[in-house]
Amino acid sequence: MAEPPRTDESSSGHALPDLLAAMAATVRLLVRDYPTWQLPEAAVGASIAQAQEIRELAQTLSAVLVGEAEGRGLGSDQGLSRTDWVRAQADRLDVSGAAALTTLAGALLQPKWTDLAERVRTGQVSVGKATRIVRFEKDMVLAADREHLADVVASLVEHAATLDDRQLTRLLAHARATLRPPAEQDRLDEAQRAARLFSRRGTSAGMIEYYLRLDAEGAALLDAAVDPLARPRPDCDAVGEERGDPRTPGARRADALLELVSRAMCAPEGAPRTEKARLLITMSLDALLGKIRGAGLAGNGEVLSAATCRRIACDAGIIPAVLGGKGELLDLGEAERFFTPAQKRALAIRDGGCTFPRCTMPPQWCDAHHVRHWIDGGRTDLDNGALLCGRHHPVVHVRGYTATVTATGVTWHV
């Protein structure tokens, strides 16, 4: 392998850019010429770890330098925004990357981010994590109580170094759900449900392509239904010997989705042959009862607002895992809490479909709803049950509608 170029301070007149240029040239030579095939397994892993550390340190140095440019106001005399000026210096940096750097660098110059700035400079917190925390605070500052938000942000900064990306994502989602006023969270939940989309995009190589966009609740329900059917299944070759499932993960999920559709289409008299998918939701008792702000965690890791958890807890496919103040398990809901298949058939006969005024959704596409919620002592009886479709079930919960139930039907007081 060729020798790395020597640092020549005369090229720029300053050591730092020339030193960085020499380091970049050295890495470029390593990428191009180093005989990586000679490395043992342990050395391959160690090299990957060191390469990632270099990458993160390079991002940190970029943020520090952009902060220097921010503090000096560089580019303003040229009429350029800070993002455009940064892109002019590093043409490989895209707009979103430059904007993230300038947003973080500008924030870290503010006194309230002193702790985070120090952790970024010392490499304890990566630029990516710091950027997400700053953007979270910026998004929530107008919607949340300032003191509460400050406590949450301080906790995030303190623990960011020990959190992986998945844990940070979950904590940020939980904080967003708990910091928003309940009315605003309800409006957001409703808007996200309205933004669900399933469309046919076209064809590719003789295959039909679809596009699916779901909110956290929809994703949790779909994952709970698809995942059990998408697990690898053993196969047999031509001579009957067992082998591994030859399907890719994507193919298994596609087959699982078609299996669900097939079961729904083939169910006699509009009643599903199999029980609904079980969705486990974990949240505190106080949050479930609405005594404190809180959120639930679905089995697939999606964070659901407290109102959403209370609404879908009516469904026989939802198992609430209720936790006490210290995280101990107080109750794990079982099937006896929910309407049985026989009760659902009776409700289908009595109600004939969704009971919300002027709705024509048939019974096979409806859920059995507790008119008086089980949280409030409502019983799982026919005189406390009503069929509601997926569109009107959240409406009843969000608006708190009540109803009168008789032996012949349900009258909603809207």
Protein Blocks (a to p, Z undefined) as FASTA:
>chain_A
ZZdddddfklnopaklmmmmmmmmmmmmmmmmmcfklpcfklmmmmmmmmmmmmmmmmmm
mmmmmmmmmmnopojlnopafklmmmmmmmmbcfklmmmmmmmmmmmmpmklmmmmmmmm
nomacfklmmmmmmmmmmmmmmpcfklmmmmmmmmmmmmmmpcfklmmmmmmmmmmmmpc
fklmmmmmmmmmmmgccddfbdeehiacddddddfklmmmmmmmmmmmmpccddddfkop
acddfbdfklmmmmmmmmmmmmmmmpghhiafbdcddddddddfklmnopagcddddfko
pacdfklmmmmmmpmkbccddddfkopafbdcdfklpccfklmmmmmmmnopafbghiab
dfklcccddfbafklopacdfklgccddfklmmmmmmnopacdddfkbccddZZ
